[in-house]
Amino acid sequence: TENIAESCNGAGLCFWLNSHALVKNVVVKNNNGLGNASTIDGSGGISCAQSSSPILKDVAIYNNIGLMSGALYCNGGSNPTLINVTISNNFAIGSPSSSLVAQICSNASSIPVLINSIVWNNSIPEILIRDFGFIVLLNSDIQGGQDSILIWNNGAPYWLGGNIDVYPEFVDTLAGNFKLKANSPCIDSGIQDTTIYYNNGQDTLIIPPLNYVGTNPDMGAFEYGKSP
């Protein structure tokens, strides 16, 4: 929290050169990745570059500010997997070379995967795919649905099953409480312990068993009814 990245490579967390970390039960908030006048990309929250593919599980990313991305920037063949992640209230302002911004940016053959996650109330568009980037979305709440995805200079989203576009009913975003209310449509709307084939059967997505309360896992970083 409250970190500043002058190089703009990820103010909260930066994964570089084949980093394959496991990040679990973490909050990334109030970070500033605006950098300096010479920077052209990067993120206020998390940056993955040069074939880095961390796993983020039960992670909340909010109130961060960056250039090309407020929350998550993926570059150079990076393939992070986000399971039960909440991305909200982040902001991107654009760089000296480009006004194209989003909260999740997939660039240069990167393929971030979002499972049981929430992307809500960020800069519009929520997701930017550029320069042959891709993104996989499964059982996630994405504000604006597929219309919130901007594609520039090739690339594509894989919009799989179970995705919704409904206000997630956070408890109190102004107070930084992104837990779910009892009436949230994200409760029991997740998926677990299965294998999904997509891209005409050429690619496989394995969803692991998860620890949850209720009939199915929730979407987002905070499972409703689960003890801390």
Disulfide bonds with the S-S distance in Angstrom:
none
